[in-house]
Amino acid sequence: MPYCNIKTNVKVEKKKELSKALAKTIELIPGKTENWIMTSIDDEAFMTFAGSEEPTAMITLKTFGQPAQKYYDMVTAGFCETVNRMLGIPKDRIYISHEPSELWGWNGGNF
């Protein structure tokens, strides 16, 4: 049950393709599948990084449960590669926040 939000100051022309690529990266975490991920893309936001308005992105990944550190590392690398390839944002201008949760609701109940 992951949720992935990307906020960026660039225009995202291919939102569906970016969403699909981010969703596929989630499958690096055991038990997480594209069938359960929710994604959102907020583009053309006013954002600065290190005092600069050059292209940048912030990705927030919320997951049910806490994967092992090696999976966080793999997802971070995958997200950075995807955003760099698809949006041209340098990897050193991308932040990723991992937010695991033991409380997750769906369909009127909680897991």
C-alpha positions as CSV (number, residue, x, y, z in Angstrom):
1,M,0.0,0.0,0.0
2,P,2.6,2.6,-1.0
3,Y,1.8,6.2,-1.8
4,C,4.4,8.1,-3.8
5,N,4.2,11.9,-4.4
6,I,6.7,13.8,-6.5
7,K,6.8,17.6,-6.4
8,T,8.9,19.4,-8.9
9,N,9.5,22.8,-10.4
10,V,9.6,21.4,-13.9
11,K,6.7,20.7,-16.2
12,V,6.0,17.0,-16.5
13,E,4.8,16.2,-20.0
14,K,4.4,12.5,-19.6
15,K,2.7,12.1,-16.2
16,K,1.3,8.6,-16.9
17,E,4.7,7.3,-18.0
18,L,6.4,8.9,-14.9
19,S,3.8,7.5,-12.6
20,K,4.2,4.0,-14.1
21,A,8.0,4.1,-13.8
22,L,7.8,5.2,-10.2
23,A,5.3,2.5,-9.5
24,K,7.5,-0.2,-11.1
25,T,10.4,0.9,-8.8
26,I,8.2,0.1,-5.8
27,E,8.3,-3.5,-6.8
28,L,11.9,-3.6,-5.6
29,I,10.4,-3.8,-2.1
30,P,9.2,-7.4,-1.3
31,G,5.4,-7.5,-1.0
32,K,4.9,-4.2,-2.7
33,T,3.3,-4.2,-6.1
34,E,2.2,-1.8,-8.7
35,N,-1.4,-3.0,-8.2
36,W,-1.5,-1.2,-4.8
37,I,0.5,2.0,-5.3
38,M,-1.1,5.4,-5.4
39,T,0.9,8.1,-7.1
40,S,0.6,11.9,-7.4
41,I,2.6,14.4,-9.4
42,D,2.7,18.1,-8.6
43,D,4.7,19.8,-11.3
44,E,5.6,23.4,-12.0
45,A,5.7,24.2,-8.3
46,F,7.8,27.1,-7.0
47,M,10.8,25.3,-5.5
48,T,14.3,26.2,-4.7
49,F,17.2,24.0,-3.6
50,A,20.5,25.4,-2.3
51,G,19.1,28.9,-3.1
52,S,18.6,28.0,-6.8
53,E,15.5,27.7,-8.9
54,E,17.2,25.2,-11.2
55,P,15.3,21.9,-11.8
56,T,14.7,20.1,-8.5
57,A,12.3,17.5,-7.1
58,M,11.1,16.2,-3.8
59,I,9.7,12.6,-3.6
60,T,7.8,11.4,-0.6
61,L,7.2,7.6,-0.3
62,K,4.8,6.4,2.3
63,T,4.7,2.6,2.9
64,F,2.8,0.3,5.2
65,G,5.5,-1.4,7.4
66,Q,9.2,-0.7,7.4
67,P,11.3,-2.3,4.7
68,A,14.9,-3.2,5.4
69,Q,17.5,-0.5,4.7
70,K,18.7,-2.2,1.5
71,Y,15.3,-1.7,-0.1
72,Y,15.2,2.0,0.8
73,D,18.6,2.3,-0.9
74,M,17.4,0.4,-4.0
75,V,14.2,2.6,-4.2
76,T,16.1,5.8,-3.7
77,A,18.6,4.8,-6.5
78,G,15.7,3.8,-8.8
79,F,13.7,7.0,-8.2
80,C,16.7,9.2,-8.8
81,E,17.6,7.3,-12.0
82,T,14.0,7.6,-13.3
83,V,13.6,11.3,-12.5
84,N,16.9,12.1,-14.0
85,R,16.2,10.2,-17.2
86,M,12.6,11.3,-17.6
87,L,12.8,14.9,-16.3
88,G,16.5,15.8,-16.7
89,I,16.8,16.7,-13.0
90,P,20.3,16.0,-11.7
91,K,20.4,13.3,-9.1
92,D,22.0,15.7,-6.6
93,R,19.0,18.0,-6.8
94,I,16.5,15.3,-5.8
95,Y,15.4,14.6,-2.2
96,I,13.5,11.5,-1.2
97,S,11.7,11.1,2.1
98,H,10.8,7.6,3.2
99,E,7.8,7.5,5.6
100,P,7.0,4.0,6.9
101,S,3.7,3.6,8.9
102,E,2.3,0.8,11.0
103,L,-1.2,2.4,10.7
104,W,-2.8,2.2,7.2
105,G,-6.4,2.4,6.4
106,W,-8.3,1.2,3.3
107,N,-11.8,0.2,2.3
108,G,-13.3,1.4,5.6
109,G,-10.9,-0.5,7.8
110,N,-7.2,-0.7,8.9
111,F,-4.5,-3.2,8.3
